[in-house]
Amino acid sequence: GAPLIRPGTQIEGTTTGGTYRFQATCAGEAMSPDLVYRLVIRRTSTVRISSEQAEWDGAIYIRSDCVDATTERGCNDDAGDNRHSMIETELEPGTYYVFMDGFAESNAGEFTLDVEVTAAP
């Protein structure tokens, strides 16, 4: 039931009032309210996911299986500062899950999320 990401389209949202369901390997385990999005990769590609949060410490991570933490392919909560996060990785064809979460506990708020997909040569 995760909304589909359309690469190149900015996503705006909020985790405020959301539910804590998932944990990450970074960001103090990211035990804050989270949102999950679905990303479909058609051919081997470089994927760059970045987020900006104006007033809270956010985190992003990506998995190949929504509920299996061992399938995490990247995790970041500080890209330059604690108001930006970024993952850049190469992904094989398949469906992936992108999580917008917060550092440790009780970090939530509004965010923008950008996803760029570039086919590998």
C-alpha positions as CSV (number, residue, x, y, z in Angstrom):
1,G,0.0,0.0,0.0
2,A,3.0,2.3,-0.1
3,P,2.6,5.2,-2.6
4,L,4.6,4.9,-5.8
5,I,7.5,7.4,-6.3
6,R,7.8,9.0,-9.7
7,P,11.4,9.9,-10.1
8,G,12.0,13.6,-10.8
9,T,8.9,14.6,-8.9
10,Q,9.3,16.2,-5.5
11,I,7.3,14.7,-2.7
12,E,6.2,16.9,0.2
13,G,4.8,15.4,3.3
14,T,4.9,15.2,7.1
15,T,5.6,12.4,9.6
16,T,3.9,14.4,12.4
17,G,1.1,12.4,13.9
18,G,2.3,9.3,12.1
19,T,3.1,5.9,13.6
20,Y,6.5,4.4,14.4
21,R,6.7,1.1,12.6
22,F,10.2,0.6,11.3
23,Q,13.8,0.9,12.4
24,A,17.0,1.7,10.5
25,T,20.7,0.9,10.9
26,C,21.6,4.6,11.2
27,A,19.9,7.6,12.8
28,G,19.8,6.1,16.3
29,E,17.7,3.3,14.9
30,A,15.2,5.8,13.6
31,M,12.5,5.0,16.1
32,S,10.3,8.0,15.2
33,P,7.1,8.2,13.1
34,D,7.8,7.0,9.5
35,L,6.3,7.1,6.0
36,V,7.1,4.5,3.4
37,Y,7.1,4.9,-0.4
38,R,7.6,2.4,-3.2
39,L,10.2,2.8,-6.0
40,V,10.3,0.5,-9.1
41,I,13.6,0.3,-10.9
42,R,13.2,-1.1,-14.5
43,R,17.0,-1.5,-15.3
44,T,20.2,-1.2,-13.3
45,S,20.4,2.4,-12.2
46,T,22.1,4.9,-10.0
47,V,19.5,6.2,-7.5
48,R,19.9,9.4,-5.5
49,I,17.4,10.1,-2.8
50,S,17.6,13.3,-0.8
51,S,15.5,15.0,1.8
52,E,15.2,18.3,3.5
53,Q,13.6,19.0,6.9
54,A,13.5,22.6,8.0
55,E,12.8,22.1,11.7
56,W,13.7,18.5,12.7
57,D,16.3,15.8,12.3
58,G,15.1,13.4,9.6
59,A,16.5,10.2,8.2
60,I,16.0,8.2,5.0
61,Y,16.7,4.6,4.2
62,I,15.9,2.2,1.4
63,R,15.2,-1.6,1.5
64,S,14.4,-4.2,-1.1
65,D,11.8,-5.8,1.3
66,C,9.6,-3.4,3.2
67,V,9.6,-5.3,6.5
68,D,13.0,-7.1,6.4
69,A,15.6,-4.8,7.9
70,T,18.4,-7.0,6.6
71,T,17.6,-5.9,3.1
72,E,18.5,-2.3,3.8
73,R,20.5,-0.9,0.8
74,G,21.4,2.6,2.3
75,C,20.7,4.8,5.3
76,N,21.6,8.4,6.1
77,D,20.5,11.0,8.6
78,D,23.0,13.8,8.1
79,A,24.2,15.0,4.7
80,G,26.1,18.2,5.5
81,D,23.9,18.9,8.5
82,N,21.1,17.3,10.5
83,R,18.4,18.9,8.4
84,H,19.4,17.1,5.2
85,S,19.7,13.4,4.3
86,M,21.0,11.7,1.2
87,I,21.6,8.2,-0.2
88,E,23.3,7.5,-3.6
89,T,23.5,3.9,-4.6
90,E,23.3,1.6,-7.6
91,L,20.2,-0.6,-7.7
92,E,19.3,-3.7,-9.8
93,P,15.8,-4.0,-11.4
94,G,13.1,-4.5,-8.8
95,T,10.8,-2.9,-6.3
96,Y,12.4,-1.0,-3.4
97,Y,10.9,0.8,-0.3
98,V,12.0,4.3,0.6
99,F,11.5,5.3,4.3
100,M,11.2,8.9,5.6
101,D,11.8,8.7,9.3
102,G,13.4,10.7,12.1
103,F,16.6,10.4,14.2
104,A,16.2,8.3,17.3
105,E,12.8,9.0,19.1
106,S,10.3,11.7,18.7
107,N,11.7,13.4,15.6
108,A,8.9,14.3,13.2
109,G,7.7,17.1,10.9
110,E,7.4,18.3,7.4
111,F,9.8,17.3,4.6
112,T,10.6,17.4,0.9
113,L,11.9,14.2,-0.7
114,D,13.6,14.1,-4.1
115,V,14.4,10.9,-6.0
116,E,16.6,10.9,-9.1
117,V,17.1,7.7,-11.2
118,T,19.8,7.5,-13.9
119,A,20.2,4.3,-15.9
120,A,23.7,2.8,-15.5
121,P,25.7,2.8,-18.8
